[in-house]
């Protein structure tokens, strides 16, 4: 089972930094034109990828997360460098969730 979220960045340069950081990390599995596939190094799962990002435009990304991914959460937090991203479950603007929830991490 997977979960999908739309991540919306207030600042396009922040999104570019996040994408650049993810692409240069050890978690990168595959980098296609508008899709990035990542594996959580802590999980050691047998899945082809644990998270997939689809670049929508210069301020939003669709993110599919397959399971709890603490390592990818930490990587994303590091890439954000204190910046803000809003996360909407299934892209629903009335269903904002935290980044912790996106990566299936319990409070």
N, C-alpha and C positions, 0 to 999 in steps of 0.2 A: 504494500500500500504506500502511496506517496501523497504528499501534501503540497499545494501550490499557493504561492504568495506573489503579490506584486509589490516590489520594493520601490519607493518613490524618494528621490533625493532632491533636497532643496537647491543644491549646488551641483551643476554638471561636473565641475572639476573634482568634487568628492567622489562621484560615481566613477569617473575615469581613474582616480587613484585606487579605488576598490578593485576595479577590473584589472588594472595593471598589477596590483599586488597578488590577486588570485592567480593570474596567468603566470606569474613568476614563482609561485610557491611549489613545494614538493607535492601538494595535493592535486595539482593539475594532471588530469588523465588525457584529455583531448581538448583541443581548441579549434573549433570550426569558425566560420565567418561570424556568425552571430550567436553561437552557443559555446558554452564552457562547461566541461564535465569535470567534477572534482570527487576525490575520495578522501574520506576522513582517515588520516594516518593512525588515529587512536583506535578506530573500529576494527580494522583488519577484516572487513567483510569480504565475502566472495562476489558481491555485486560488481557489475562493470563500473558503476559510479554511485556515490551516495547523495550527490546534489548536482543539479543541472541549472545553469543560468541561461536565459534567453534575453539578449539585449534588445529592448523594445525601442528606445529612443535615447536621447542624451541625458535623460533624467529618470528613467525607470527601467527596471529589470524584472522579468518573471523568474521566480526561483522555485524549483521543484526539489523537495527534500524527501528522501526515502525513509530515513530513520533518525533517531537521536544522533546528533553529530557535534559533540563537544569541541573537538579539534577544529572543525570548520567554523563554529561559532567564535572561538578564540581568534582564528585567522581573520574573520570578518570584523570583529571588534578592533583588532590591531589596524586593519586597513582603514577603518573609519576615522581613526585618530581623533576621537572625541566628537566627530561630526554626527549629524542626525539623519537617520533614514526612517521613513514611515513604512510599516509593513501591513498589507491588507490581505487577509485570508481570501483566497479565490478571487482576488482583485476587487472585492466588495468594499467600497469606500465607507461603509457603515460598520465594518468588522475589522477595526485596527487591532493588531496584536503586537507584542514586544518581539524583539529579535531573539530573545531566549525561547519564546514560544515557537518561533519559526523553526529553530533547530531542535525542537522537541525536548528542551531542557526544563525540568520542573523547577519551580521556585525554591 
